[in-house]
Amino acid sequence: MKIGRWKHAVIVVAAVMLCVAMETESGAVQASSQGDVLEKDSIQVAFVGDMILDKSVGNQIGRHGVDYPFLKTADFLKQADLTIGNLETPVSTRGRPEKKEYTYRAKPESLKGLVNAGFDVVNLANNHSLDYGPDALSDTMVHLKKAKIGYVGGREKRGRSIRSLHPNDQGETRGSHRNQPRPSK
């Protein structure tokens, strides 16, 4: 996979993070003409890295409930105006595991934990979204819509074509498409 195509996304994320950091350091307050201190209009964004709601975490969810992975962070995450995480697992009961070392698939009820922790948006553009095939990814998007969690990086285009990345024998990654018929107009 070429690094260049990710360059723009990295620059945008870095710029947003820099703006957030600069806003935080400036104090985000200003004085009014009457001498009162007013909060400057700003937003707080919380970014969360990889979230895998399967394997050992899935077992803990089964024992302790859907809120368990976020017990120590939910209060903090809920304070943000926008909370975004990388959902590193499809959410489905369908599909077969791809032939690779690590595959993940979370149960649909696990999304309630994300809702309760305050997540607004998740990223699906990662190396595990298609661990159980395109049907599981489609299910993930349906379950996220039902849970009222937005998503980026997973989409259906030209009917039901879902883009995936697979490493070849030399370790390079190349895009492929899994196409189904386009809907008639």
N, C-alpha and C positions, 0 to 999 in steps of 0.2 A: 504494500500500500504506500502511496506517495505521501510524504510528510506535508507537502505543499497544500493539499486540500484541507488539512486541519489547521493550517496556519491562521486563517481568518477567524475561525472559531476560538482559537487560543487567544488571539489578540483582543477579541470582543470580551471574553471572560476576564482577561487581565485588566482591561480598561474599566469594566464594571467594578471589579474588586478594588482597583486603585481609587476610583471615585468614592466607593463606600468607605475605604480607609481614610481618605482625605477628609470626608465629611465628618467622620468620627473624631479625628484629631482636632478639627477646627472648633469643636464644642457644640456646633449646630444650634447656637442661640444668637439672638440679636436683640438690641434694645429698641423699644418703640419711642416715639417722640414724647410720650408721657413719662419715660424713664422705666417703664415696666419691661421685664425680660420676657420675650416671647420665643417659643420654640420655632426654629426654622422648619419649613416644610421639607421633610425627608422621608425616606422609607428605609426600613430595616429588612435585609434579605439574609436568610440563613441557607447556607449550602451544605449538604450532607453528601459524603462519598458513597461508596458501594454499599448497597443494602441487599443482603442475601437472606431471604426468609424461608430457606430450605435447610436441609441437613441438620446440623446441631442446633441452629437457631429455630428451625421448624419444630424440632423435638421440644425445645424449651417453650415455644408458643403453645404446643399441645399440652404441656404440663401446667403452665402458669397463665395462659391466656394471651390474646393478641397484643395487649399493651406491654408485655414483658420486655421486648427489645428496646423500648423507649422510656422505661421507668425513670431513668436518671436524666433524660434529655427532653422529655415532652414539655415541661414547663418553659424551658428556654426556647424550644422551637416554636411554641405557640405565641411567644412574644413578638416574633418577626411578622412583618406585613406580608412577606412572601417566603415560603419555605420550599426548597427544591432539593431533591435527592436523586441519586442514580440507582434505579431499580434494576439490580443485577440478576434478575430472575424472571422468567415468564410466570404468569399467574393463571393457572389452568388445571384442569384434570385430564386434558387430552394430550395426544401426541406420544411419540416414541423418542427416547434420548438419542441425540446425535452421537456419532462415533468420535468421541473426544474424551480427554482425561477427566474433566470436571463438567458435569451438567447439573442444572438446578431447575426446580419447578415448585412454586409455592402454591398453597391452597388459596382459593379465592377469599375465604374468610379472613386471611391474614391482612388484607387491605384495610380492614377496620382499625387495625393498629396504626396504620399511616394516617388515617382520618383523625383518630383520637389524638395523635401526636401533632396534628396541625399541618400536615403536608398539603401543599397546593398543587405542585407540579412534580412529575418524575421524568427522568431521562430514560429512554428505552434504547438509545443508540449505543449499544455495548456488545461485547463478545458473548453474552449469555442470553440475549433476547430470543434467539432462535434455537435454544438448547433442545426444545421439544417440537421444533418445526413451526411452519407458518400458521397452522391452526391454533397452536398455543399462544403465539404472539397476537393473533387476532382476538382470541379470548381475553388476553391481557388488556387490550385496548377497550373491549366491551366492559370488563369488570371495573376498569379505572373510570370509565364514563358513568357507570352505575354508582360508584363511590364518590363521584363528583371530584375526582382528582385529575387535573390536566396532565397531558404528557407531550413530550417532544421526542423526536428521533425515531418514532415508529409510525409508519403511515402506509396506507394502501394507495397505490397510484395505478392508473390504467387498469381499472377493474380491481384485481386483487393481487397485483404484483408486489412482492415484498423483497426488498434488497437485502442481501446478506453478504457477509465476508467470510471466506474460508481460506485457511492457509494451504498452500500447495506443498509438494514434496520438498522444495528448497526452503521452506519457511516464509516465503513471501505470501502476502495476502492479496487476493484478487476478488473483485465483486462478482456476484452471480445473481441471477433472477429466477424466481420460482413463479411462473406465470400461470394464471388461470384465465379462462375466457373473459374478455371485456363485456360488460353489460351492454345490451342493445339500447340504442337511443330512442 
